[in-house]
Amino acid sequence: MTIRQLIDRLSLRVLAGGASDETQLQGCYIGDLLSRVISRSVQGGLWITIMNNLNVAAVAVLADIPCVLLAEGVEAPEDLCEKCAEEGIFLLGSDRSAYELAAAYAQNQP
């Protein structure tokens, strides 16, 4: 599934635009402990989290994650939105839980 398809199918808010919404997502990881995200996430995948500080952008770059999805209505501070846009990372938002978002992602896979 592409990032554009993810946004459309899950009705997500775009908080910061990334490099290309035609990027194919390679999987999904849910987590909030940044060291685990670095070591366990799927390269080229979607990261679902409730973390909303500037370190999110740094971890996404380090782990080669093109798309971060903030769950549970978590707001993104302006500095995080700016850094994600600068680094070419899509930052998305939803009021749904991480579980609901991951399940919807899985159900919408071809």
MOPAC internal coordinates of N, CA, C and O (Angstrom, degrees):
PM7 1SCF
backbone

  N    0.0000 0     0.00 0     0.00 0    0    0    0
  C    1.4395 1     0.00 0     0.00 0    1    0    0
  C    1.5317 1   108.16 1     0.00 0    2    1    0
  O    1.2310 1   120.74 1   -39.68 1    3    2    1
  N    1.3144 1   116.18 1   140.32 1    3    2    1
  C    1.4613 1   120.21 1   176.82 1    5    3    2
  C    1.5285 1   110.07 1   -84.52 1    6    5    3
  O    1.2310 1   121.02 1   -14.46 1    7    6    5
  N    1.3082 1   115.65 1   165.54 1    7    6    5
  C    1.4656 1   119.86 1   176.49 1    9    7    6
  C    1.5231 1   110.00 1   -61.82 1   10    9    7
  O    1.2310 1   119.83 1   140.42 1   11   10    9
  N    1.3152 1   117.92 1   -39.58 1   11   10    9
  C    1.4723 1   121.36 1   178.47 1   13   11   10
  C    1.5288 1   110.33 1   -60.79 1   14   13   11
  O    1.2310 1   120.20 1   135.28 1   15   14   13
  N    1.3323 1   117.21 1   -44.72 1   15   14   13
  C    1.4635 1   120.66 1   178.28 1   17   15   14
  C    1.5268 1   110.86 1   -62.73 1   18   17   15
  O    1.2310 1   120.13 1   139.61 1   19   18   17
  N    1.3186 1   117.36 1   -40.39 1   19   18   17
  C    1.4605 1   121.82 1   177.67 1   21   19   18
  C    1.5280 1   110.47 1   -59.52 1   22   21   19
  O    1.2310 1   120.56 1   131.91 1   23   22   21
  N    1.3174 1   116.54 1   -48.09 1   23   22   21
  C    1.4678 1   121.70 1  -179.90 1   25   23   22
  C    1.5236 1   110.34 1   -59.03 1   26   25   23
  O    1.2310 1   120.73 1   132.66 1   27   26   25
  N    1.3179 1   116.21 1   -47.34 1   27   26   25
  C    1.4669 1   120.77 1  -176.67 1   29   27   26
  C    1.5281 1   112.31 1   -69.53 1   30   29   27
  O    1.2310 1   120.17 1   132.56 1   31   30   29
  N    1.3183 1   117.28 1   -47.44 1   31   30   29
  C    1.4678 1   121.14 1  -174.54 1   33   31   30
  C    1.5270 1   113.41 1   -70.73 1   34   33   31
  O    1.2310 1   120.34 1   148.90 1   35   34   33
  N    1.3327 1   116.95 1   -31.10 1   35   34   33
  C    1.4605 1   120.32 1  -178.86 1   37   35   34
  C    1.5283 1   112.07 1  -102.30 1   38   37   35
  O    1.2310 1   120.25 1  -176.53 1   39   38   37
  N    1.3328 1   117.12 1     3.47 1   39   38   37
  C    1.4780 1   122.90 1   179.26 1   41   39   38
  C    1.5283 1   111.46 1    52.18 1   42   41   39
  O    1.2310 1   121.18 1  -124.09 1   43   42   41
  N    1.3272 1   115.35 1    55.91 1   43   42   41
  C    1.4582 1   121.25 1  -176.29 1   45   43   42
  C    1.5237 1   111.71 1   -92.47 1   46   45   43
  O    1.2310 1   121.01 1   -25.99 1   47   46   45
  N    1.3277 1   115.67 1   154.01 1   47   46   45
  C    1.4639 1   121.95 1   173.97 1   49   47   46
  C    1.5260 1   108.49 1   -87.85 1   50   49   47
  O    1.2310 1   120.56 1   -44.07 1   51   50   49
  N    1.3208 1   116.54 1   135.93 1   51   50   49
  C    1.4640 1   121.06 1   174.87 1   53   51   50
  C    1.5235 1   107.30 1   -92.69 1   54   53   51
  O    1.2310 1   120.72 1   -64.92 1   55   54   53
  N    1.3255 1   116.24 1   115.08 1   55   54   53
  C    1.4613 1   122.32 1  -179.23 1   57   55   54
  C    1.5180 1   111.36 1   -95.35 1   58   57   55
  O    1.2310 1   120.83 1   151.59 1   59   58   57
  N    1.3327 1   116.02 1   -28.41 1   59   58   57
  C    1.4640 1   122.51 1   175.57 1   61   59   58
  C    1.5141 1   107.64 1  -154.37 1   62   61   59
  O    1.2310 1   121.01 1   -45.18 1   63   62   61
  N    1.3178 1   115.68 1   134.82 1   63   62   61
  C    1.4576 1   120.90 1   179.20 1   65   63   62
  C    1.5113 1   111.01 1   -82.94 1   66   65   63
  O    1.2310 1   121.03 1   -32.99 1   67   66   65
  N    1.3057 1   115.63 1   147.01 1   67   66   65
  C    1.4562 1   121.46 1  -179.88 1   69   67   66
  C    1.5061 1   111.95 1  -106.63 1   70   69   67
  O    1.2310 1   121.11 1    20.11 1   71   70   69
  N    1.3148 1   115.49 1  -159.89 1   71   70   69
  C    1.4552 1   121.84 1  -175.70 1   73   71   70
  C    1.5250 1   112.01 1   -68.38 1   74   73   71
  O    1.2310 1   119.72 1   129.41 1   75   74   73
  N    1.3261 1   118.14 1   -50.59 1   75   74   73
  C    1.4634 1   121.39 1  -178.51 1   77   75   74
  C    1.5195 1   110.32 1  -152.23 1   78   77   75
  O    1.2310 1   120.98 1   -52.74 1   79   78   77
  N    1.3297 1   115.73 1   127.26 1   79   78   77
  C    1.4636 1   118.33 1   178.18 1   81   79   78
  C    1.5198 1   112.07 1   -79.57 1   82   81   79
  O    1.2310 1   120.32 1  -178.94 1   83   82   81
  N    1.3321 1   116.99 1     1.06 1   83   82   81
  C    1.4632 1   121.46 1   174.88 1   85   83   82
  C    1.5294 1   111.86 1   -94.66 1   86   85   83
  O    1.2310 1   120.35 1  -175.63 1   87   86   85
  N    1.3126 1   116.94 1     4.37 1   87   86   85
  C    1.4625 1   121.52 1   176.44 1   89   87   86
  C    1.5239 1   109.52 1   -62.80 1   90   89   87
  O    1.2310 1   120.85 1   -49.86 1   91   90   89
  N    1.3319 1   115.99 1   130.14 1   91   90   89
  C    1.4642 1   121.65 1   177.15 1   93   91   90
  C    1.5265 1   109.39 1   -79.67 1   94   93   91
  O    1.2310 1   120.56 1   -54.18 1   95   94   93
  N    1.3080 1   116.53 1   125.82 1   95   94   93
  C    1.4593 1   120.61 1   177.12 1   97   95   94
  C    1.5249 1   109.31 1   -79.38 1   98   97   95
  O    1.2310 1   120.76 1   -43.60 1   99   98   97
  N    1.3180 1   116.15 1   136.40 1   99   98   97
  C    1.4628 1   121.99 1  -173.70 1  101   99   98
  C    1.5226 1   113.96 1   -98.87 1  102  101   99
  O    1.2310 1   120.23 1  -176.32 1  103  102  101
  N    1.3081 1   117.17 1     3.68 1  103  102  101
  C    1.4577 1   120.87 1  -178.49 1  105  103  102
  C    1.5095 1   109.46 1   154.15 1  106  105  103
  O    1.2310 1   121.05 1    13.23 1  107  106  105
  N    1.3266 1   115.60 1  -166.77 1  107  106  105
  C    1.4647 1   120.60 1  -174.26 1  109  107  106
  C    1.5228 1   109.39 1  -146.46 1  110  109  107
  O    1.2310 1   120.74 1   -38.38 1  111  110  109
  N    1.3276 1   116.19 1   141.62 1  111  110  109
  C    1.4607 1   121.83 1   174.95 1  113  111  110
  C    1.5245 1   108.16 1  -134.36 1  114  113  111
  O    1.2310 1   120.67 1   -43.62 1  115  114  113
  N    1.3254 1   116.32 1   136.38 1  115  114  113
  C    1.4627 1   121.72 1   175.75 1  117  115  114
  C    1.5189 1   107.31 1  -113.51 1  118  117  115
  O    1.2310 1   120.42 1   -54.19 1  119  118  117
  N    1.3235 1   116.80 1   125.81 1  119  118  117
  C    1.4553 1   119.13 1   176.89 1  121  119  118
  C    1.5086 1   112.21 1   179.44 1  122  121  119
  O    1.2310 1   121.81 1   -23.44 1  123  122  121
  N    1.3323 1   114.14 1   156.56 1  123  122  121
  C    1.4539 1   120.73 1  -178.65 1  125  123  122
  C    1.5272 1   112.91 1  -122.91 1  126  125  123
  O    1.2310 1   120.10 1   169.10 1  127  126  125
  N    1.3084 1   117.41 1   -10.90 1  127  126  125
  C    1.4582 1   120.97 1   177.41 1  129  127  126
  C    1.5304 1   107.19 1   -87.34 1  130  129  127
  O    1.2310 1   120.83 1   -70.17 1  131  130  129
  N    1.3190 1   116.01 1   109.83 1  131  130  129
  C    1.4599 1   120.45 1  -168.19 1  133  131  130
  C    1.5214 1   113.38 1   -59.84 1  134  133  131
  O    1.2310 1   119.53 1   142.94 1  135  134  133
  N    1.3188 1   118.51 1   -37.06 1  135  134  133
  C    1.4628 1   120.13 1   178.81 1  137  135  134
  C    1.5276 1   111.15 1   -63.72 1  138  137  135
  O    1.2310 1   119.93 1   145.02 1  139  138  137
  N    1.3237 1   117.73 1   -34.98 1  139  138  137
  C    1.4667 1   121.07 1   177.05 1  141  139  138
  C    1.5222 1   110.84 1   -70.73 1  142  141  139
  O    1.2310 1   120.48 1   142.14 1  143  142  141
  N    1.3143 1   116.69 1   -37.86 1  143  142  141
  C    1.4661 1   119.99 1   177.79 1  145  143  142
  C    1.5225 1   109.31 1   -61.07 1  146  145  143
  O    1.2310 1   120.41 1   136.16 1  147  146  145
  N    1.3134 1   116.82 1   -43.84 1  147  146  145
  C    1.4650 1   120.76 1   179.82 1  149  147  146
  C    1.5233 1   110.58 1   -61.05 1  150  149  147
  O    1.2310 1   120.00 1   137.21 1  151  150  149
  N    1.3188 1   117.61 1   -42.79 1  151  150  149
  C    1.4663 1   120.35 1  -174.25 1  153  151  150
  C    1.5254 1   114.54 1   -88.03 1  154  153  151
  O    1.2310 1   119.53 1   160.37 1  155  154  153
  N    1.3267 1   118.50 1   -19.63 1  155  154  153
  C    1.4636 1   120.22 1  -172.31 1  157  155  154
  C    1.5205 1   116.15 1  -119.48 1  158  157  155
  O    1.2310 1   119.71 1   165.42 1  159  158  157
  N    1.3154 1   118.17 1   -14.58 1  159  158  157
  C    1.4670 1   119.61 1  -175.21 1  161  159  158
  C    1.5245 1   111.43 1   -68.43 1  162  161  159
  O    1.2310 1   121.55 1   -15.48 1  163  162  161
  N    1.3112 1   114.65 1   164.52 1  163  162  161
  C    1.4559 1   122.10 1  -179.84 1  165  163  162
  C    1.5244 1   108.57 1   -89.94 1  166  165  163
  O    1.2310 1   120.69 1   -60.50 1  167  166  165
  N    1.3269 1   116.29 1   119.50 1  167  166  165
  C    1.4615 1   119.78 1   177.66 1  169  167  166
  C    1.5258 1   108.97 1   -59.20 1  170  169  167
  O    1.2310 1   120.72 1   -49.93 1  171  170  169
  N    1.3248 1   116.22 1   130.07 1  171  170  169
  C    1.4600 1   120.41 1  -178.59 1  173  171  170
  C    1.5167 1   113.52 1    79.26 1  174  173  171
  O    1.2310 1   120.58 1  -166.63 1  175  174  173
  N    1.3214 1   116.50 1    13.37 1  175  174  173
  C    1.4592 1   120.29 1  -174.57 1  177  175  174
  C    1.5164 1   114.69 1  -106.79 1  178  177  175
  O    1.2310 1   122.02 1     5.83 1  179  178  177
  N    1.3123 1   113.75 1  -174.17 1  179  178  177
  C    1.4523 1   124.32 1   177.44 1  181  179  178
  C    1.5252 1   108.80 1   -92.92 1  182  181  179
  O    1.2310 1   120.52 1   -42.90 1  183  182  181
  N    1.3308 1   116.62 1   137.10 1  183  182  181
  C    1.4613 1   121.69 1   175.73 1  185  183  182
  C    1.5199 1   107.71 1  -117.35 1  186  185  183
  O    1.2310 1   120.60 1   -60.72 1  187  186  185
  N    1.3277 1   116.46 1   119.28 1  187  186  185
  C    1.4618 1   122.42 1   177.48 1  189  187  186
  C    1.5232 1   107.99 1  -102.81 1  190  189  187
  O    1.2310 1   120.71 1   -52.51 1  191  190  189
  N    1.3373 1   116.24 1   127.49 1  191  190  189
  C    1.4594 1   121.00 1  -174.28 1  193  191  190
  C    1.5260 1   111.40 1  -153.05 1  194  193  191
  O    1.2310 1   121.19 1   -12.03 1  195  194  193
  N    1.3270 1   115.33 1   167.97 1  195  194  193
  C    1.4630 1   120.62 1   169.04 1  197  195  194
  C    1.5281 1   110.28 1  -111.79 1  198  197  195
  O    1.2310 1   120.33 1  -177.98 1  199  198  197
  N    1.3201 1   116.98 1     2.02 1  199  198  197
  C    1.4697 1   121.17 1   177.05 1  201  199  198
  C    1.5212 1   108.75 1   -71.28 1  202  201  199
  O    1.2310 1   120.34 1   -43.96 1  203  202  201
  N    1.3194 1   116.96 1   136.04 1  203  202  201
  C    1.4608 1   118.65 1  -178.01 1  205  203  202
  C    1.5221 1   112.97 1  -138.11 1  206  205  203
  O    1.2310 1   120.52 1  -147.28 1  207  206  205
  N    1.3192 1   116.61 1    32.72 1  207  206  205
  C    1.4584 1   118.39 1   176.36 1  209  207  206
  C    1.5259 1   110.14 1  -103.90 1  210  209  207
  O    1.2310 1   121.03 1    -5.51 1  211  210  209
  N    1.3105 1   115.63 1   174.49 1  211  210  209
  C    1.4596 1   121.54 1  -174.91 1  213  211  210
  C    1.5267 1   112.70 1   -61.19 1  214  213  211
  O    1.2310 1   119.82 1   155.50 1  215  214  213
  N    1.3262 1   117.94 1   -24.50 1  215  214  213
  C    1.4625 1   120.79 1   179.09 1  217  215  214
  C    1.5254 1   112.29 1   -62.95 1  218  217  215
  O    1.2310 1   120.00 1   157.40 1  219  218  217
  N    1.3152 1   117.60 1   -22.60 1  219  218  217
  C    1.4682 1   121.20 1   178.35 1  221  219  218
  C    1.5279 1   109.97 1   -58.64 1  222  221  219
  O    1.2310 1   120.16 1   135.04 1  223  222  221
  N    1.3112 1   117.31 1   -44.96 1  223  222  221
  C    1.4674 1   120.79 1   179.76 1  225  223  222
  C    1.5238 1   110.64 1   -64.30 1  226  225  223
  O    1.2310 1   120.23 1   137.49 1  227  226  225
  N    1.3196 1   117.16 1   -42.51 1  227  226  225
  C    1.4639 1   120.60 1  -179.89 1  229  227  226
  C    1.5226 1   111.26 1   -62.69 1  230  229  227
  O    1.2310 1   120.27 1   136.46 1  231  230  229
  N    1.3169 1   117.09 1   -43.54 1  231  230  229
  C    1.4651 1   121.11 1   179.46 1  233  231  230
  C    1.5268 1   110.41 1   -66.24 1  234  233  231
  O    1.2310 1   119.99 1   138.93 1  235  234  233
  N    1.3167 1   117.63 1   -41.07 1  235  234  233
  C    1.4665 1   120.51 1   178.73 1  237  235  234
  C    1.5238 1   110.91 1   -60.70 1  238  237  235
  O    1.2310 1   120.11 1   138.56 1  239  238  237
  N    1.3164 1   117.39 1   -41.44 1  239  238  237
  C    1.4667 1   120.75 1   177.58 1  241  239  238
  C    1.5250 1   109.73 1   -65.13 1  242  241  239
  O    1.2310 1   120.57 1   131.13 1  243  242  241
  N    1.3142 1   116.51 1   -48.87 1  243  242  241
  C    1.4632 1   121.75 1  -177.84 1  245  243  242
  C    1.5268 1   112.12 1   -60.29 1  246  245  243
  O    1.2310 1   120.26 1   141.01 1  247  246  245
  N    1.3219 1   117.11 1   -38.99 1  247  246  245
  C    1.4684 1   122.02 1  -176.73 1  249  247  246
  C    1.5273 1   112.85 1   -93.71 1  250  249  247
  O    1.2310 1   120.02 1  -175.53 1  251  250  249
  N    1.3198 1   117.56 1     4.47 1  251  250  249
  C    1.4701 1   122.87 1   179.98 1  253  251  250
  C    1.5302 1   111.26 1    56.78 1  254  253  251
  O    1.2310 1   121.36 1  -127.07 1  255  254  253
  N    1.3228 1   115.00 1    52.93 1  255  254  253
  C    1.4638 1   122.72 1   178.58 1  257  255  254
  C    1.5275 1   107.87 1  -106.95 1  258  257  255
  O    1.2310 1   119.41 1   -65.60 1  259  258  257
  N    1.3310 1   118.74 1   114.40 1  259  258  257
  C    1.4685 1   120.68 1  -176.33 1  261  259  258
  C    1.5186 1   115.13 1   -82.20 1  262  261  259
  O    1.2310 1   120.33 1   169.87 1  263  262  261
  N    1.3496 1   116.98 1   -10.13 1  263  262  261
  C    1.4609 1   119.41 1  -172.21 1  265  263  262
  C    1.5266 1   110.74 1  -148.21 1  266  265  263
  O    1.2310 1   121.14 1   -57.76 1  267  266  265
  N    1.3410 1   115.43 1   122.24 1  267  266  265
  C    1.4625 1   122.32 1   178.00 1  269  267  266
  C    1.5200 1   107.65 1  -114.27 1  270  269  267
  O    1.2310 1   120.81 1   -46.55 1  271  270  269
  N    1.3206 1   116.07 1   133.45 1  271  270  269
  C    1.4622 1   121.90 1  -179.35 1  273  271  270
  C    1.5234 1   109.36 1  -118.84 1  274  273  271
  O    1.2310 1   120.77 1   -64.21 1  275  274  273
  N    1.3352 1   116.14 1   115.79 1  275  274  273
  C    1.4620 1   121.92 1   177.53 1  277  275  274
  C    1.5221 1   108.84 1   -84.75 1  278  277  275
  O    1.2310 1   120.75 1   -58.37 1  279  278  277
  N    1.3177 1   116.16 1   121.63 1  279  278  277
  C    1.4618 1   122.78 1  -176.54 1  281  279  278
  C    1.5272 1   111.34 1   -96.05 1  282  281  279
  O    1.2310 1   121.24 1    -7.77 1  283  282  281
  N    1.3325 1   115.24 1   172.23 1  283  282  281
  C    1.4622 1   124.19 1   171.57 1  285  283  282
  C    1.5235 1   114.02 1    59.48 1  286  285  283
  O    1.2310 1   120.27 1  -152.10 1  287  286  285
  N    1.3268 1   117.09 1    27.90 1  287  286  285
  C    1.4577 1   120.65 1   177.46 1  289  287  286
  C    1.5157 1   114.85 1    72.57 1  290  289  287
  O    1.2310 1   120.47 1  -164.70 1  291  290  289
  N    1.3215 1   116.70 1    15.30 1  291  290  289
  C    1.4642 1   120.64 1   179.43 1  293  291  290
  C    1.5279 1   109.01 1   -62.07 1  294  293  291
  O    1.2310 1   120.94 1   -47.86 1  295  294  293
  N    1.3181 1   115.81 1   132.14 1  295  294  293
  C    1.4612 1   121.70 1   178.98 1  297  295  294
  C    1.5259 1   109.82 1   -85.08 1  298  297  295
  O    1.2310 1   120.88 1   -32.47 1  299  298  297
  N    1.3206 1   115.92 1   147.53 1  299  298  297
  C    1.4578 1   121.23 1   177.34 1  301  299  298
  C    1.5228 1   109.34 1  -101.59 1  302  301  299
  O    1.2310 1   119.82 1   -55.87 1  303  302  301
  N    1.3278 1   117.96 1   124.13 1  303  302  301
  C    1.4538 1   119.23 1   176.00 1  305  303  302
  C    1.5300 1   110.67 1   -66.62 1  306  305  303
  O    1.2310 1   121.26 1   -23.70 1  307  306  305
  N    1.3073 1   115.19 1   156.30 1  307  306  305
  C    1.4627 1   120.72 1  -176.28 1  309  307  306
  C    1.5232 1   112.41 1   -58.15 1  310  309  307
  O    1.2310 1   119.96 1   141.01 1  311  310  309
  N    1.3403 1   117.68 1   -38.99 1  311  310  309
  C    1.4629 1   119.11 1  -178.68 1  313  311  310
  C    1.5244 1   111.66 1   -65.06 1  314  313  311
  O    1.2310 1   119.85 1   145.64 1  315  314  313
  N    1.3215 1   117.89 1   -34.36 1  315  314  313
  C    1.4662 1   120.67 1   176.79 1  317  315  314
  C    1.5236 1   110.67 1   -68.40 1  318  317  315
  O    1.2310 1   120.09 1   135.99 1  319  318  317
  N    1.3139 1   117.43 1   -44.01 1  319  318  317
  C    1.4706 1   120.94 1   178.06 1  321  319  318
  C    1.5232 1   110.78 1   -59.67 1  322  321  319
  O    1.2310 1   120.58 1   134.99 1  323  322  321
  N    1.3203 1   116.49 1   -45.01 1  323  322  321
  C    1.4657 1   121.01 1  -179.45 1  325  323  322
  C    1.5214 1   111.29 1   -63.97 1  326  325  323
  O    1.2310 1   120.09 1   136.39 1  327  326  325
  N    1.3270 1   117.43 1   -43.61 1  327  326  325
  C    1.4648 1   121.09 1  -178.68 1  329  327  326
  C    1.5272 1   111.02 1   -66.88 1  330  329  327
  O    1.2310 1   119.95 1   139.07 1  331  330  329
  N    1.3177 1   117.70 1   -40.93 1  331  330  329
  C    1.4639 1   120.30 1   177.52 1  333  331  330
  C    1.5264 1   110.53 1   -62.18 1  334  333  331
  O    1.2310 1   120.13 1   135.07 1  335  334  333
  N    1.3236 1   117.36 1   -44.93 1  335  334  333
  C    1.4655 1   120.63 1   178.40 1  337  335  334
  C    1.5245 1   110.28 1   -61.27 1  338  337  335
  O    1.2310 1   120.49 1   137.05 1  339  338  337
  N    1.3186 1   116.66 1   -42.95 1  339  338  337
  C    1.4673 1   121.80 1   179.28 1  341  339  338
  C    1.5265 1   111.71 1   -61.76 1  342  341  339
  O    1.2310 1   120.52 1   142.52 1  343  342  341
  N    1.3232 1   116.61 1   -37.48 1  343  342  341
  C    1.4720 1   121.66 1  -177.38 1  345  343  342
  C    1.5311 1   112.95 1   -89.17 1  346  345  343
  O    1.2310 1   119.96 1   177.73 1  347  346  345
  N    1.3346 1   117.69 1    -2.27 1  347  346  345
  C    1.4632 1   120.47 1   179.30 1  349  347  346
  C    1.5151 1   114.05 1    77.26 1  350  349  347
  O    1.2310 1   120.46 1  -151.95 1  351  350  349
  N    1.3258 1   116.72 1    28.05 1  351  350  349
  C    1.4618 1   122.37 1  -179.18 1  353  351  350
  C    1.5230 1   108.79 1  -105.36 1  354  353  351
  O    1.2310 1   120.36 1   -50.55 1  355  354  353
  N    1.3138 1   116.91 1   129.45 1  355  354  353
  C    1.4596 1   120.03 1   173.25 1  357  355  354
  C    1.5189 1   108.28 1   -74.03 1  358  357  355
  O    1.2310 1   120.80 1   -48.74 1  359  358  357
  N    1.3252 1   116.08 1   131.26 1  359  358  357
  C    1.4553 1   122.49 1   174.24 1  361  359  358
  C    1.5181 1   106.58 1  -117.30 1  362  361  359
  O    1.2310 1   121.04 1   -62.16 1  363  362  361
  N    1.3225 1   115.62 1   117.84 1  363  362  361
  C    1.4598 1   122.01 1  -175.48 1  365  363  362
  C    1.5193 1   109.83 1  -117.82 1  366  365  363
  O    1.2310 1   120.75 1   -17.54 1  367  366  365
  N    1.3291 1   116.16 1   162.46 1  367  366  365
  C    1.4532 1   120.33 1   179.39 1  369  367  366
  C    1.5140 1   112.40 1  -138.36 1  370  369  367
  O    1.2310 1   121.28 1   -26.37 1  371  370  369
  N    1.3364 1   115.16 1   153.63 1  371  370  369
  C    1.4556 1   122.08 1   177.08 1  373  371  370
  C    1.5246 1   109.16 1  -156.19 1  374  373  371
  O    1.2310 1   120.78 1   -26.80 1  375  374  373
  N    1.3243 1   116.12 1   153.20 1  375  374  373
  C    1.4610 1   121.52 1   174.88 1  377  375  374
  C    1.5282 1   111.75 1   -85.18 1  378  377  375
  O    1.2310 1   120.13 1   169.46 1  379  378  377
  N    1.3220 1   117.36 1   -10.54 1  379  378  377
  C    1.4612 1   121.62 1  -177.21 1  381  379  378
  C    1.5306 1   111.04 1   -75.61 1  382  381  379
  O    1.2310 1   120.90 1   -19.69 1  383  382  381
  N    1.3311 1   115.88 1   160.31 1  383  382  381
  C    1.4695 1   120.76 1   178.90 1  385  383  382
  C    1.5269 1   110.21 1   -73.19 1  386  385  383
  O    1.2310 1   121.17 1   -18.09 1  387  386  385
  N    1.3191 1   115.36 1   161.91 1  387  386  385
  C    1.4611 1   120.29 1   177.71 1  389  387  386
  C    1.5246 1   110.63 1   -59.19 1  390  389  387
  O    1.2310 1   120.49 1   139.01 1  391  390  389
  N    1.3237 1   116.67 1   -40.99 1  391  390  389
  C    1.4615 1   120.75 1   178.37 1  393  391  390
  C    1.5268 1   110.82 1   -60.36 1  394  393  391
  O    1.2310 1   120.29 1   130.73 1  395  394  393
  N    1.3278 1   117.05 1   -49.27 1  395  394  393
  C    1.4677 1   120.87 1  -179.43 1  397  395  394
  C    1.5261 1   111.19 1   -60.34 1  398  397  395
  O    1.2310 1   120.56 1   140.14 1  399  398  397
  N    1.3181 1   116.53 1   -39.86 1  399  398  397
  C    1.4659 1   120.36 1  -179.69 1  401  399  398
  C    1.5257 1   111.51 1   -68.01 1  402  401  399
  O    1.2310 1   120.25 1   136.80 1  403  402  401
  N    1.3253 1   117.12 1   -43.20 1  403  402  401
  C    1.4641 1   120.18 1   178.65 1  405  403  402
  C    1.5231 1   110.90 1   -65.00 1  406  405  403
  O    1.2310 1   120.22 1   139.92 1  407  406  405
  N    1.3282 1   117.19 1   -40.08 1  407  406  405
  C    1.4642 1   120.69 1   177.83 1  409  407  406
  C    1.5238 1   110.65 1   -63.97 1  410  409  407
  O    1.2310 1   120.16 1   137.64 1  411  410  409
  N    1.3179 1   117.30 1   -42.36 1  411  410  409
  C    1.4665 1   121.00 1   178.64 1  413  411  410
  C    1.5219 1   110.60 1   -65.64 1  414  413  411
  O    1.2310 1   120.23 1   140.92 1  415  414  413
  N    1.3264 1   117.17 1   -39.08 1  415  414  413
  C    1.4677 1   121.07 1   176.28 1  417  415  414
  C    1.5298 1   109.49 1   -59.77 1  418  417  415
  O    1.2310 1   120.38 1   131.31 1  419  418  417
  N    1.3235 1   116.89 1   -48.69 1  419  418  417
  C    1.4651 1   121.28 1  -178.78 1  421  419  418
  C    1.5249 1   111.72 1   -62.78 1  422  421  419
  O    1.2310 1   120.00 1   139.30 1  423  422  421
  N    1.3231 1   117.61 1   -40.70 1  423  422  421
  C    1.4666 1   121.49 1  -179.02 1  425  423  422
  C    1.5252 1   112.39 1   -68.00 1  426  425  423
  O    1.2310 1   120.37 1   155.85 1  427  426  425
  N    1.3200 1   116.89 1   -24.15 1  427  426  425
  C    1.4571 1   120.61 1  -177.91 1  429  427  426
  C    1.5192 1   113.44 1   -95.65 1  430  429  427
  O    1.2310 1   120.30 1  -174.73 1  431  430  429
  N    1.3188 1   117.03 1     5.27 1  431  430  429
  C    1.4598 1   120.34 1   176.63 1  433  431  430
  C    1.5252 1   109.14 1   -73.66 1  434  433  431
  O    1.2310 1   120.68 1   -35.63 1  435  434  433
  N    1.3301 1   116.31 1   144.37 1  435  434  433
  C    1.4812 1   118.60 1   178.85 1  437  435  434
  C    1.5180 1   112.33 1   -68.25 1  438  437  435
  O    1.2310 1   120.10 1   180.00 1  439  438  437

